[in-house]
């Protein structure tokens, strides 16, 4: 079934995982809020740009097909 080396490797893995999680530098609340606002604003702006381009392309295709 299982090798004894495999069974011993699991606790070492979780110990290393815990050590790596301690190294993570989590952002504070203020930085998280600023980054979240930036993501929402950029998403809205990109969405508006895509909507305008879609309208222009739609108008152009309709114009070309009506000729």
Secondary structure, 3 states (H helix, E strand, C coil): CCCHHHHHHHHHHHHHHHHHHHHCCCCCHHHHHHHHHHHHHHHHHHHHHHHHHHHHHHHHHHHHHHC
